[in-house]
Amino acid sequence: MRRATQLAGGMAVVLALGIPLAALASSRGGESAAVPSAVPSFTRDVAPIIQQKCAGCHQIGGIAPVPFETAQQISSRSALIAATVQSGLMPPWPPGPRSPSYVGEQDRRLSAAERATLLAWARAGGKVDGPARKLLPKKPMQAAPGESVLTLGMPSVYKPRAAKGVTDDYRCFLLDPKRAGDSFVTSARIDPGAAKIVHHVILFRVSRGQVGDARRLDSDAAGLGWNCFGGTGLPAGDGSGDIQDSLNDANWVAAWAPGWGGNRLPEGTGVPLPAGSQIVMQVHYNLLNGRTPDRSRAVLTVAPSAAKLTPLQTMLLPAPVEIPCAQGEQGRLCNRNEALFDLTGKYGSQAAFVPAGLLILCRGNAANPRAGAISTCDRRLTQPTTIHVAAGHMHLLGTSIRVELNPGTPRAQVLLDIPRWDFHWQNSYMLARAVEAGPGDIVRVTCRHDVHKRMHGGHGIPKTPRYILWGEGTTDEMCLGILQVTRG
């Protein structure tokens, strides 16, 4: 939301929202379109655009700050709509010009004609010429022929909680899909019950042999579900193999973060869901925004094994995070060891091993880590791999993230480049053309962070100076590339 069309009202909106004016100069000019000769009709011209391009996020309980569910709600914010559309900030499309083309890209972005229509309507006063009807509700999940829709929800309401001074609650809930035979998940949509406090949701596949262990974790914990920092609390996969194996084929079924919708997987692929397996839904609650009771759910489309789909695997690309305090900042937690002890106190002993493990994985010096604002890691592929989907994940100090194949070589390809990271607009991106890679090829993730965001405060970032390490709390940091691939 960065530019005004009406000098007084629009500029006030921009300043009130804390949007840097310098960003206006860098907004995309984009294609141009003729201004409509007549004032656009709200009912005929404007409402369909809002429904298709905006209402997915601008709904009650959604991630957007204001709902667009009635004509009056939209009309009363016509100046704000004009400012954000003029700047190119809305609808958000984080991938930059170095990114490849993605499936559905044009469904997310405004065409020149749509942009001109919204601006002309707003400049004419944003009036409503028809009944103040409610816009269409969210579309239900669409199952392809032979598929079924599977809804998995928490069995009851959970009220997030955490120890004093801790602002994050990680809770796992065991969900039984009750599938008698082998099947494939072909699409997933996660509906967070309390969207303002849900930081992320991950669905993990639990093998038949691990279901008993998961049930014990559930029954031994007080209340609904169990605490689960960093994963499910169960061994990755079947408990065998090393960390590389678990990262190359993570037991993820689906994930959600703010701004992340729900997409069908690439045609002809699916995430395997063997008979007898169950799903653990890990929900990360950010308690900086309150402790609203939650009852999140997942809606999946599932195909039988007879569909003979190609298994889709999730490859995780984490990189070490070693961000020192900024020049001029002082405090006990600016010492790396003290910051590490602080992480352990919040999340348990497992949190202490992650930073060193990532340094070893990415060929860094675990005994004397190199601190800086840039995180990067290279991973070498060991078998033929087709890359279908790319995504990235950071937290509040992130400024940019890039995932690329064979960087610095004649065969270099950018898989995803987000030059201006926004934590609240995360998504996965299906490549319009899948990328073929082979043994020996390198996949690199690179993240940039800005510790000065902490000094400025706002957006839930604590001002307390400290050395930032990889951590799953909202006020910790991450650098994570995510690929969905088929192999062989």
SULBEL-V182592 format. One record per residue. N is the residue number from 1. RES is the residue in one letter. PSI is psi in whole degrees, -180 to 180 (999 if undefined). OMEGA is omega in radians with two decimals (999 if undefined). Layout:
N|RES|PSI|OMEGA + N|RES|PSI|OMEGA
This chain:
1|M|91|-2.85 + 2|R|-1|-3.07 + 3|R|144|-3.11 + 4|A|148|3.01 + 5|T|-27|3.03 + 6|Q|118|-2.89 + 7|L|-50|-3.05 + 8|A|-61|-3.07 + 9|G|-43|-3.10 + 10|G|-43|-3.14 + 11|M|-36|3.10 + 12|A|-41|3.10 + 13|V|-46|-3.11 + 14|V|-47|-3.10 + 15|L|-38|-3.13 + 16|A|-32|-3.13 + 17|L|-3|3.10 + 18|G|32|-3.08 + 19|I|127|-3.12 + 20|P|127|-3.12 + 21|L|-29|-3.14 + 22|A|-26|-3.12 + 23|A|-23|-3.13 + 24|L|-36|-3.10 + 25|A|-24|-3.08 + 26|S|0|-3.14 + 27|S|150|-3.06 + 28|R|133|3.05 + 29|G|-41|3.07 + 30|G|-171|-3.14 + 31|E|156|-3.14 + 32|S|156|3.10 + 33|A|151|-3.14 + 34|A|142|3.08 + 35|V|132|3.14 + 36|P|139|-3.10 + 37|S|-27|3.10 + 38|A|158|3.12 + 39|V|125|-3.14 + 40|P|147|3.07 + 41|S|134|3.09 + 42|F|-51|-3.06 + 43|T|-44|-3.04 + 44|R|-39|-2.96 + 45|D|-43|-2.98 + 46|V|-49|-3.06 + 47|A|-42|3.11 + 48|P|-35|3.11 + 49|I|-46|3.13 + 50|I|-42|-3.13 + 51|Q|-45|-3.04 + 52|Q|-40|-2.95 + 53|K|-15|-2.99 + 54|C|-36|-2.94 + 55|A|-17|3.12 + 56|G|-34|3.11 + 57|C|-35|-3.10 + 58|H|73|3.09 + 59|Q|159|-3.13 + 60|I|127|-3.10 + 61|G|-4|3.13 + 62|G|177|-3.07 + 63|I|-24|-3.14 + 64|A|149|-3.05 + 65|P|-22|-3.13 + 66|V|141|3.12 + 67|P|149|3.02 + 68|F|64|-3.04 + 69|E|-15|3.09 + 70|T|161|3.12 + 71|A|-39|-3.12 + 72|Q|-41|3.11 + 73|Q|-39|-3.13 + 74|I|-47|-3.10 + 75|S|-40|-3.09 + 76|S|-14|-3.14 + 77|R|28|-3.09 + 78|S|-37|3.13 + 79|A|-39|3.11 + 80|L|-41|3.09 + 81|I|-45|3.14 + 82|A|-43|-3.11 + 83|A|-44|-3.07 + 84|T|-34|3.09 + 85|V|-42|3.14 + 86|Q|-39|-3.10 + 87|S|-20|-3.07 + 88|G|3|-3.13 + 89|L|-34|-3.12 + 90|M|143|-0.20 + 91|P|147|-3.06 + 92|P|137|3.00 + 93|W|90|-3.00 + 94|P|-36|-3.10 + 95|P|136|-3.13 + 96|G|-179|-3.07 + 97|P|-18|3.11 + 98|R|-13|3.13 + 99|S|153|3.05 + 100|P|-179|3.08 + 101|S|146|-3.12 + 102|Y|153|3.08 + 103|V|133|3.09 + 104|G|4|-3.09 + 105|E|-43|-3.10 + 106|Q|-20|3.07 + 107|D|-21|-3.13 + 108|R|-29|-3.05 + 109|R|152|3.10 + 110|L|137|2.97 + 111|S|167|3.12 + 112|A|-39|-3.14 + 113|A|-41|3.12 + 114|E|-42|3.12 + 115|R|-46|-3.14 + 116|A|-38|3.13 + 117|T|-48|-3.13 + 118|L|-43|-3.12 + 119|L|-43|-3.14 + 120|A|-41|3.11 + 121|W|-45|-3.12 + 122|A|-42|-3.12 + 123|R|-24|3.10 + 124|A|6|3.08 + 125|G|-5|3.08 + 126|G|41|-3.06 + 127|K|156|3.10 + 128|V|128|-3.09 + 129|D|12|-3.13 + 130|G|-175|-3.14 + 131|P|146|-3.14 + 132|A|66|-3.06 + 133|R|154|3.10 + 134|K|138|3.13 + 135|L|165|-3.09 + 136|L|143|3.11 + 137|P|171|3.10 + 138|K|135|-3.12 + 139|K|140|3.07 + 140|P|160|3.09 + 141|M|136|-3.11 + 142|Q|119|3.11 + 143|A|135|3.07 + 144|A|164|3.10 + 145|P|132|-3.13 + 146|G|-12|3.13 + 147|E|165|3.03 + 148|S|158|3.11 + 149|V|129|-3.09 + 150|L|119|3.12 + 151|T|123|-3.13 + 152|L|117|-3.12 + 153|G|160|3.04 + 154|M|140|-3.05 + 155|P|-24|3.10 + 156|S|179|-3.11 + 157|V|139|3.08 + 158|Y|133|3.07 + 159|K|111|-3.09 + 160|P|148|3.12 + 161|R|159|3.11 + 162|A|162|3.12 + 163|A|160|-3.14 + 164|K|132|3.13 + 165|G|-7|3.13 + 166|V|132|-3.04 + 167|T|11|-3.11 + 168|D|140|3.07 + 169|D|121|3.09 + 170|Y|119|-3.07 + 171|R|134|3.11 + 172|C|140|-3.14 + 173|F|130|-3.12 + 174|L|124|-3.10 + 175|L|133|-3.09 + 176|D|111|3.12 + 177|P|-14|3.08 + 178|K|50|3.10 + 179|R|122|-3.10 + 180|A|-28|-3.12 + 181|G|172|3.08 + 182|D|146|-3.14 + 183|S|176|3.12 + 184|F|138|2.97 + 185|V|126|-3.09 + 186|T|-16|3.02 + 187|S|159|-3.12 + 188|A|137|2.98 + 189|R|128|3.13 + 190|I|125|-3.14 + 191|D|101|3.11 + 192|P|133|-3.13 + 193|G|-41|3.13 + 194|A|80|-2.96 + 195|A|-26|-3.08 + 196|K|-20|-3.12 + 197|I|-8|-3.13 + 198|V|112|-3.11 + 199|H|-45|3.04 + 200|H|162|3.05 + 201|V|134|3.05 + 202|I|134|3.02 + 203|L|120|3.13 + 204|F|139|3.04 + 205|R|131|3.12 + 206|V|122|-3.09 + 207|S|160|3.13 + 208|R|-40|-3.10 + 209|G|-17|-3.13 + 210|Q|-4|-3.10 + 211|V|-40|3.12 + 212|G|-42|3.11 + 213|D|-41|3.13 + 214|A|-40|3.11 + 215|R|-37|3.11 + 216|R|-42|3.08 + 217|L|-40|-3.12 + 218|D|-47|-3.08 + 219|S|-29|-3.12 + 220|D|-19|-3.09 + 221|A|150|3.07 + 222|A|135|3.10 + 223|G|-171|-3.10 + 224|L|131|3.10 + 225|G|-165|-3.14 + 226|W|158|3.10 + 227|N|140|-3.07 + 228|C|78|3.09 + 229|F|130|2.97 + 230|G|-8|-3.12 + 231|G|-150|-3.09 + 232|T|-14|-2.98 + 233|G|-1|3.10 + 234|L|155|3.07 + 235|P|144|3.10 + 236|A|142|3.12 + 237|G|-128|3.14 + 238|D|12|3.13 + 239|G|-9|3.11 + 240|S|175|3.10 + 241|G|173|-3.10 + 242|D|-176|-3.08 + 243|I|-35|3.12 + 244|Q|-42|3.14 + 245|D|-44|-3.09 + 246|S|-28|3.09 + 247|L|-33|-3.14 + 248|N|-28|3.11 + 249|D|73|-3.13 + 250|A|149|-3.10 + 251|N|37|3.10 + 252|W|140|2.99 + 253|V|-43|3.13 + 254|A|168|3.13 + 255|A|159|3.08 + 256|W|142|2.98 + 257|A|165|-3.09 + 258|P|130|-3.12 + 259|G|-11|-3.09 + 260|W|123|-3.13 + 261|G|-136|3.08 + 262|G|122|-3.05 + 263|N|152|2.96 + 264|R|146|3.09 + 265|L|164|-3.13 + 266|P|143|-3.11 + 267|E|132|3.10 + 268|G|5|-3.13 + 269|T|163|3.07 + 270|G|157|3.08 + 271|V|121|-3.09 + 272|P|138|3.05 + 273|L|87|-3.06 + 274|P|155|3.09 + 275|A|138|3.12 + 276|G|-14|3.10 + 277|S|158|3.08 + 278|Q|-180|-3.08 + 279|I|133|2.98 + 280|V|124|3.07 + 281|M|110|3.09 + 282|Q|124|3.11 + 283|V|127|3.08 + 284|H|117|3.13 + 285|Y|128|3.05 + 286|N|103|-3.01 + 287|L|-1|3.03 + 288|L|-24|-3.12 + 289|N|15|3.11 + 290|G|-174|-3.11 + 291|R|49|-3.11 + 292|T|132|3.07 + 293|P|144|-3.02 + 294|D|147|2.97 + 295|R|78|-3.11 + 296|S|162|3.13 + 297|R|163|3.07 + 298|A|138|3.09 + 299|V|117|-3.05 + 300|L|151|2.86 + 301|T|137|-2.98 + 302|V|134|3.09 + 303|A|147|3.12 + 304|P|163|-3.13 + 305|S|-25|3.14 + 306|A|-17|3.11 + 307|A|-17|3.08 + 308|K|51|3.11 + 309|L|156|3.06 + 310|T|127|-3.11 + 311|P|130|3.07 + 312|L|128|-3.10 + 313|Q|151|3.10 + 314|T|123|3.12 + 315|M|122|-3.13 + 316|L|136|-3.09 + 317|L|76|3.12 + 318|P|152|3.06 + 319|A|150|3.14 + 320|P|147|3.03 + 321|V|117|-3.10 + 322|E|81|-3.03 + 323|I|113|-3.12 + 324|P|166|3.02 + 325|C|150|3.13 + 326|A|159|3.08 + 327|Q|129|-3.12 + 328|G|-16|3.09 + 329|E|143|3.12 + 330|Q|155|3.11 + 331|G|161|-3.10 + 332|R|-39|-3.06 + 333|L|0|3.00 + 334|C|-15|3.04 + 335|N|128|-3.05 + 336|R|-43|-3.12 + 337|N|-40|3.12 + 338|E|-40|3.12 + 339|A|-36|3.11 + 340|L|-42|3.09 + 341|F|-37|3.13 + 342|D|-42|3.08 + 343|L|-43|-3.13 + 344|T|-41|3.12 + 345|G|-33|-3.13 + 346|K|-44|-2.91 + 347|Y|-1|3.13 + 348|G|173|-3.01 + 349|S|-28|-3.12 + 350|Q|-36|-3.10 + 351|A|-26|-3.10 + 352|A|-25|-3.07 + 353|F|-19|-3.05 + 354|V|-49|-3.11 + 355|P|-44|3.13 + 356|A|-39|3.13 + 357|G|-38|3.12 + 358|L|-38|3.09 + 359|L|-42|3.12 + 360|I|-44|3.13 + 361|L|-39|-3.05 + 362|C|20|3.05 + 363|R|38|3.03 + 364|G|-179|-3.13 + 365|N|101|-3.09 + 366|A|-27|-3.14 + 367|A|-30|-3.12 + 368|N|73|-3.03 + 369|P|147|3.11 + 370|R|120|-3.10 + 371|A|149|3.10 + 372|G|173|-3.09 + 373|A|-10|-3.09 + 374|I|129|3.07 + 375|S|137|3.13 + 376|T|154|3.10 + 377|C|137|3.07 + 378|D|138|3.04 + 379|R|134|-3.12 + 380|R|129|3.09 + 381|L|147|-3.09 + 382|T|-3|3.14 + 383|Q|163|3.11 + 384|P|131|-3.01 + 385|T|133|3.02 + 386|T|121|-3.08 + 387|I|120|-3.08 + 388|H|-37|-2.99 + 389|V|142|3.09 + 390|A|147|3.09 + 391|A|166|3.08 + 392|G|158|-3.13 + 393|H|128|2.97 + 394|M|-176|3.11 + 395|H|-142|-2.91 + 396|L|-21|3.13 + 397|L|-4|-3.12 + 398|G|143|3.07 + 399|T|-29|3.11 + 400|S|156|3.08 + 401|I|142|3.12 + 402|R|138|3.02 + 403|V|126|-3.05 + 404|E|158|-3.13 + 405|L|131|3.11 + 406|N|53|-3.12 + 407|P|146|3.09 + 408|G|12|3.12 + 409|T|166|3.09 + 410|P|-18|-3.12 + 411|R|15|-3.08 + 412|A|138|3.07 + 413|Q|133|3.03 + 414|V|127|3.11 + 415|L|-32|3.09 + 416|L|131|3.07 + 417|D|114|3.08 + 418|I|98|-3.02 + 419|P|-19|3.13 + 420|R|91|-3.03 + 421|W|137|3.02 + 422|D|114|-3.09 + 423|F|-31|-3.03 + 424|H|-1|3.13 + 425|W|73|3.13 + 426|Q|150|-3.13 + 427|N|169|2.94 + 428|S|150|-3.01 + 429|Y|117|3.12 + 430|M|122|-3.11 + 431|L|134|3.10 + 432|A|-33|3.05 + 433|R|116|3.14 + 434|A|148|-3.09 + 435|V|128|3.12 + 436|E|133|3.10 + 437|A|162|-3.07 + 438|G|177|3.11 + 439|P|136|-3.13 + 440|G|-17|3.09 + 441|D|151|-3.08 + 442|I|132|2.98 + 443|V|130|-3.10 + 444|R|138|2.97 + 445|V|137|3.13 + 446|T|128|3.12 + 447|C|147|3.02 + 448|R|138|3.12 + 449|H|159|3.11 + 450|D|104|-3.11 + 451|V|-17|3.13 + 452|H|-20|3.04 + 453|K|-35|3.12 + 454|R|-40|-3.10 + 455|M|-31|3.14 + 456|H|-20|3.14 + 457|G|-172|3.14 + 458|G|164|3.08 + 459|H|29|3.07 + 460|G|12|-3.13 + 461|I|114|3.12 + 462|P|144|-3.12 + 463|K|-8|-3.10 + 464|T|121|-3.14 + 465|P|135|3.03 + 466|R|154|3.03 + 467|Y|127|-3.06 + 468|I|127|3.09 + 469|L|169|3.03 + 470|W|127|3.10 + 471|G|154|-3.03 + 472|E|-2|3.06 + 473|G|152|-3.13 + 474|T|-36|-3.11 + 475|T|2|2.92 + 476|D|-167|3.13 + 477|E|163|3.07 + 478|M|160|2.90 + 479|C|104|-3.00 + 480|L|117|2.94 + 481|G|148|-3.10 + 482|I|127|3.08 + 483|L|142|2.96 + 484|Q|126|-2.94 + 485|V|160|2.87 + 486|T|152|-3.03 + 487|R|154|3.07 + 488|G|999|999
